[in-house]
Amino acid sequence: MSLIRQGSSYLVIGLVQLGVDWAVFVAASALGMPVAPANLLGRVCGMLLGFWLNGRHTFAQAGQRRLGWKRFARFLGLWAVLTLVSTLALDAAAHQLGLRYAWLAKPLVEGSLAAVSFLLMRRFVYR
């Protein structure tokens, strides 16, 4: 698999995933949900979409999808660690700077986690 093709596909899908994640996070927290559960809700919505799209497109080989329960279990472990990091960072931003700054910080936090995520997904999840 071409690293450039996979990276490009992962970027496009990641942007769609981030849009869903961010919109749910902002909507939920604007409606009064605390930052930590709002971030978890947003990440769950983005996660389900991202796992499916990346398994069908980004990491598929010769038209063969890379999905299934075994991969999903590995995916969940990695996702849980990244979600913890994301939630702690956004909760800290909200407490120190306010909710609106946490909304602005979300794409930056998720973007910085995306590079690490791509390498780990490629190596451990969708192998």
PyMOL commands that set and color helices and strands:
alter all, ss='L'
color gray80, all
select helices_A, chain A and resi 3-30+35-58+69-97+99-125
alter helices_A, ss='H'
color red, helices_A
deselect
rebuild
show_as cartoon
